[in-house]
């Protein structure tokens, strides 16, 4: 079995050696105020997928950080299209990470939050049917719910012509879900950026050239350029760069 690729800090302060999970948690620590963090993986040439799926870009170091970010969040936000296409399962954590959450006063599992303007969702999908915590769906009026959906998830209606993302995030904060991790997809990332709701972007750059075809990690209507300062650069032994950009 191949040993996991070690992760070390390059900037702003190089680490003397590989980072253990405790050190990685410190690099990605929870904010002290309501916070929306995006997490994406991309190729060197900017592709968001290989053969249509993000899994083709994700190596062991990216998956390690992916798991830690889920451990740190209160809510995991994802667009309905990404949930369907990537085949999301129930958001579960291993015993060690559940223990960490309990020790830090957090719920045992984060809450899955799905953004869907059409409610084209399957209540039998494991993300809903097998969820350890009842998921939340942000939708709009007057979209009718398909049979069985309200039995497995809470519907939060915010907006009419479209889902009002700012109102949806405010409702999550009201429920005590202030630290939100968003895993996309590109349309949701673009919409959140356009409304100036993104506080942080964690970007894994895989050492791959995907070539022409795949889209970018963000999509949708153009919006104002937003400044997002670089906070750290980590490097994995397989060549993956792990970048964190944040307002504060």
N, C-alpha and C positions, 0 to 999 in steps of 0.2 A: 504494500500500500504506500502511495506517495505521501510524504509528509505535507501538511498544510503550508501554503506559502506564507512566510512571516510578513507582518505589517510593521513598518517603522515610520516614524515622523521625520519629515524633511524640513518643514517650515511651519511656523516661525522659529521653532527651536528643535534642532535634530535630537532624536532620542538616542541614548547610548546603545540600544539594542531593540529587539522586537517588542511590540506592545502586547501586553496581555489584555484580557477583556476589561479589567478594571481601568486600565489606562485608556482603552478605547472609549469606554463610557465617559470618562472625563473629557475626552476630545469632542464627544457628541452630547454632552450633558443637557439635561432639561433646562429650558429657559425659566426665568423667574416671573414671567408674565404670559398671557395667552399668546400662542405662537403657532404659525403654520410652516411646517418644514416639508419641502419637496424632496423626493429621492428618486433618482434616475440613473440608469447606466447607458453609456453610449460608446460607439467605436471611435477610433482616432479620427475618422473622417465624418463623424457626426451622425451615424445611423442609430436609430432607436431600436432596431430589431435585426435579426438574421433569420431568413426564411419565415418572416412574419411574426416572430416571437422574440421577446426580450431575453428569454432564457439562453438564447444562442450567444449573447454577449456576456452573461454573468458567470464569472469564475468563482472559485472558493473565497477569495478575499471579499469580493462584492457581496456574496451571500452571507458572509460572517457579519459585515456591517449592516446588511439588510435585516438580519435577525436581531441585532442589538437595537436598531432604531425602532423596530416593532416593540421590543421590550420597554423602551423608554417612553412611548407615546400613551396618551389617554384614548385617542381615537385614530383609527386607520381609515383614511378617506380615499375612495376610488370611484372612477366613473363606471357607469353600468356597462359600457362597451368593453372596457378593459376587464371588468369582472367576468364577462361572458367569454371574451376572446382568450384570455389567459387561463380560464378554467379555475378561478379562485376556489379554494377549499375553505373550511372554517378557519378562523384566525385563532390558532392555538400556539402555546409556548411550552417548551420543555420544563421539567420540574425545577431546574436550577434558575431559570429566568422567572418563573412564577414565584419562587422563593425571594428573589431579588425585589420583585415588585411589592410583595407583601411587606418585606423589611423596610421599604421606602414609603409605606403608607398608600400604595396604589392598589387599585382593583387587580384581581388575579390575572385577568385578561383585558386587553384593549377592546374597545367597541368598534365593530366594523360599521362604517358609514358609506352608503352608496349614493351617488348623485345620478338621478334619472328623471329626465323630463317626460318620458313616455311610459315609464313603468313596465317596459318590456323586460321583465325579470321572471325567472323561474323559481317559485318558492321551494321546489324540491332540490335545487342546487345546494351542494354541501355547505357553501358559504352561509346559507340561511338555515337549512334544515338541521345542520350539525353544529351550529354556532353555540359556543359555551356562554356567550352573552348575547342578548337579543339585539340584532342589528338595527340601525336607523337608516331610513331612506329619505333623502332630501329630494322633493319633487315639487311640482307646481299645480295650482288649480287650473282647470277642474279635471285633471287627468284621472280617469277611473282606474281603480286597482284591480288587477286580475284576481280570479278566485284563489284563495289560500294565502295571498301575500301578507295580509294584515295579521294572519295567524302566526307568522314567523318573524315579523319585523314591525317597527314603529314607523309610520309615515309622518313626515314633517312637511307640510305644504308651505312653501315660501316663494312667492312670485306667481305671476299669471302667464305672461308670454314666454317666460324662461324661468329657470330656477334662480332665485335670488341668493347668490352664494354668500354675500355678506350677512344676510339675515339668517341663512342656514348655520354659518359659523357662530353667530351670536346665540342661536338656540343651543348649539353644542356647548358653548361656554356656560350657558344657564344650567345645563345638565351636569356641569362639573368636568366637561371634556375640553380643557383649555389647551392641551398640548396635542396638536393634530399633525399626523404624518400622512402626507399624500403621495400615493404611488402612481398617479396619473389616471388616465392617459394624456396624450398631447393636447387634445381639445380642452380638457379640464385645466391643465397647466396654463394654456393660453388664456382661458377665461379668468382664472385667478390672478394672473399677471396683469391683465387689462384692468381689473378692478383694484389693483395695488394691494392685494391680500397676501402676497408671498413674503414671508419673513426670512426664509432660509432655503438654500438649494444644496443638497448633498449629491455630488456627481461623481460616479465611478467611470473612469475612462479605460476601457479595455484595450489592450495592445493588438487591435485587429483593424484591418481595412475591409469594410463591408462592401465597398463599391457602390455604384449608382443604384437607385431604386427605393430603399427604405426612407421613411420620413424622418423628421427631426423630433426631438423630445417635446417640442411645443408646436401648436398649430392653432388656427383660428384667425379672427380679424386682427389687423395690425393695431398696436396701441403704443403709448408713450414708452420711451426707453427708461428703464429703471436701473439705478446704480445699486450694486450688491457687492460689497467688499469681500475679498478673499480672507478667510480666517485660518485655514490650515491646509497643508499638503501632506498626505501620507503616501507611502510607496510600498507596494507588495512585492514579494519575491518573484512573482510571475510577470511583473511589468505593469500591473494595474496601478493607476493613480487614483487616489481617493481624495476628492476636493470638497471643501466645505466653504460656502459663501453665505454670509448672513449680515443682516442690518445691524445687529448688536451682539 
